[in-house]
Amino acid sequence: MTAVVPRSPHPADFPAPPSPRDVARWAEADRTERPIRLARLRARLAADGLDAYFGLRSEHMRYLTGFVLEDGEDRVAGNSGRFLVCGDEVVVLADSRYRLQALEQAPEARIAATTHNLAALWPSLISGVGARRVAVEAAAISRELWEELRRAAPDVELVPVSGWVEADRAVKTPSEIERIRAACGVADRSLASTLRRIKPGVTERELAMALEWEMRTGGADALAFGVACLAGPDAALPHGSPSDREVQFGQVVLFDFGAMVAGYRSDMTRTLFVGDPNPRDLAIYELVAEAQEAALQLLIESVQGERPVPSGREVDAAARQVIENAGHGERFGHGTGHGIGLATHELPSLSRLAPETPLPSPTVFSVEPGVYVDGEMGVRIEDLVLLDVEAHAIERLTMFPREALVVGV
């Protein structure tokens, strides 16, 4: 049975926010690591007989060049931030709004002026780096843009590629892990600071705003994604949005949220009980906790050498089997987890459709089984986990207690 937390967590239970010295050290680590990242990509290009890589995703841009577009900014930046990696040069596109920023953040790259009409610039851009076969991020380019570029330079072959940089980003360096751990600490501390506000009559929207305030003033550069606060029947919506629904005694309240620290994100979910939990809701909570523990145990056995490193599909199956055995299989529709880093959802995947190859290492991913009863309630418990096979370590980076927690009394 899942124990009830004997006391509410206090913000002081969790690490302090990162210092300016930490942030400077992480920035230097990125500057040191970028040439290594680029060398891996160039080796891949050479192996496939390609001359250049055309990147469109903002997290790839940050990872490989240092140029940063914040969440939402990438939707209005036009072609700024798109980049080319070739054998001896990196080119970052920037219009007049971003030129100075790009010069500062990507000093090792050549900054090329761009406009809204990338196709008009494409022939000179490609001829300037001497490329004839160009790898293009297939998952990030629209069919319309693909056709425009193809027509603009018909003698240049566009080759769709997928997963190259994503696979590299799935394996985390110590500096990246530090930042994810710091983001988890900000989130842990922020939820602890918000607990006192949870009481009957307060709305989901008010609690979500309070939690966002705690993160933004407690060490986060930004939110990893919008805060979800869902009470009672709204908690049955796995990705619901806060509304003006008021919290009531006898209900659950589910928080799904994350902080961003120096570009890296956290992601956690806690389902809390407002007043003493009823037996049905507590039993579902215990079931979800058992499912999460089954997944974690599989990972522990692998780092202890008792079994091979599992695939994401196997980890998902371990959690899912517990829920299915209890007769709630149809109430767990999403995957058990996902990688996290510069993006909230990245490789590796822990789901029924995940690859059957062993999980990469070292890597960080969520473990988040859930059970959702339509129109009544839902429970999800989500922690970020570090898997480091070489160090024989499996570490839960989310430190907020997993035990059932009663609030509002």
Buried (B, 14 or more C-beta within 10 A) or exposed (E): EBEBBEEBBEBEBBBEBBEEEBBEBBBEBBEEBBEEBBEBBBEBBEEEEBBBBBBBBBBBBBBBBBBBBEBEBBEEBBBBBBBBBBEEBBBBBBBEEBBEBBBEBBEEBEBBEBEEEBBEBBBEBBEBBEBEBBBBBBEBBEEEBBEBBBEBBEEBBBBEBEEBBBBBBBBBBEBBBBBBBBBBBBBBBBBBBBBEBBBBEBBBBBBBBBBBEBBBEBBBBBBBBBBBBBBBBBBBBBEBBBBEBBBBEEBBBBBBBBBBBBBBBBBBBBBBBBBEBEEEBBBBBBBBBBBBBBBBEBBBBBBEEEEEBBBBBBBBBBBBBBBBEBEBBEBBEBBBBBBBBBBBBBBBBBBEEBEEEBBBBBBBBBBBBBBBBEEBBBBBBBBBBBBBBEEEBBBBBBBBBBEBBBBBE
